[in-house]
Amino acid sequence: MSPARRAALLDWASVGKRLILEDDYDAEYRYDRQPIGSLQGLAPERVIYAGSASKTLAPGLRLGWLIAPGSLAGQLAAVKMANDRGSASLEQLALADFLEAGEFDRHLRRMRAVYRDRRTVLLDALRRHAPQLTPEGASAGLHVVAWLPDGADEARVIDRAAGLGVRLPGMARNYLGSAPRRPGLLFGYGRPGEREIVEGVLLVAQALRGG
Ligand SMILES: Cc1ncc(COP(=O)(O)O)c(C=O)c1O
């Protein structure tokens, strides 16, 4: 969000008992912008900040964290207990050790460069081979949304791509109810290497041509 919208949101939260849930799940991988400070740091009594190891280490770990106003600690602990009786201790201790030893920071520094290169390869391949797509949201994270031309049949493109050996999700499932849907494809680059990314985009381009 722009600084003005962030300020407006903090203003909104300053009234009554309002809280902001800041889901900063992609914060660690930002490529062509300076890191953005969290809202939580600006209003620690109004913001619950959520982070996750799912993008930085592995989603299968199922570890994340909250930074919350102290007044909510008891309630949050009770909800967590009711939800799953707490996350596994061994994994938490291993992660704490990894953090304290500086290994997590080293891992992030190394992976930032790897993902930045993959992202560049993906954007180049899209520009070259699928110019009818409009990529968006490439400045952070591990995926890029590529909008299809208006009126395109998203499900058909996805089916064709799957038939050619590339499985990728569309944007339709992210809309609620009968909201107008803009057709688009989601390209993740957390897992495939650079060569696979180019091969995948070539196949998606073929799917777009109706092949
Ligand atoms: C909006 C959002 N928040 C948080 C997460 C992280 O989820 P989890 O930590 O449950 O794996 C994701 C994962 O993709 C996400 O898309």
The ligand as an SDF file (V2000), in Angstrom:
LIG
                    3D

 16 16  0  0  0  0  0  0  0  0999 V2000
   -2.1200  -14.5360    1.8990 C   0  0  0  0  0  0  0  0  0  0  0  0
   -1.2580  -15.5980    2.5180 C   0  0  0  0  0  0  0  0  0  0  0  0
   -0.9700  -15.5290    3.8130 N   0  0  0  0  0  0  0  0  0  0  0  0
   -0.1980  -16.4640    4.4140 C   0  0  0  0  0  0  0  0  0  0  0  0
    0.3390  -17.5200    3.7080 C   0  0  0  0  0  0  0  0  0  0  0  0
    1.1700  -18.5150    4.4410 C   0  0  0  0  0  0  0  0  0  0  0  0
    0.3630  -19.5430    4.8370 O   0  0  0  0  0  0  0  0  0  0  0  0
    0.8860  -20.6950    5.8100 P   0  0  0  0  0  0  0  0  0  0  0  0
    1.8730  -20.0740    6.7330 O   0  0  0  0  0  0  0  0  0  0  0  0
   -0.3430  -21.2010    6.4760 O   0  0  0  0  0  0  0  0  0  0  0  0
    1.4880  -21.7460    4.9170 O   0  0  0  0  0  0  0  0  0  0  0  0
    0.0690  -17.6400    2.3590 C   0  0  0  0  0  0  0  0  0  0  0  0
    0.6120  -18.7650    1.5970 C   0  0  0  0  0  0  0  0  0  0  0  0
    0.6040  -18.7980    0.4000 O   0  0  0  0  0  0  0  0  0  0  0  0
   -0.7580  -16.6540    1.7380 C   0  0  0  0  0  0  0  0  0  0  0  0
   -1.0440  -16.7230    0.4270 O   0  0  0  0  0  0  0  0  0  0  0  0
  1  2  1  0
  2  3  1  0
  2 15  2  0
  3  4  2  0
  4  5  1  0
  5  6  1  0
  5 12  2  0
  6  7  1  0
  7  8  1  0
  8  9  2  0
  8 10  1  0
  8 11  1  0
 12 13  1  0
 12 15  1  0
 13 14  2  0
 15 16  1  0
M  END
$$$$
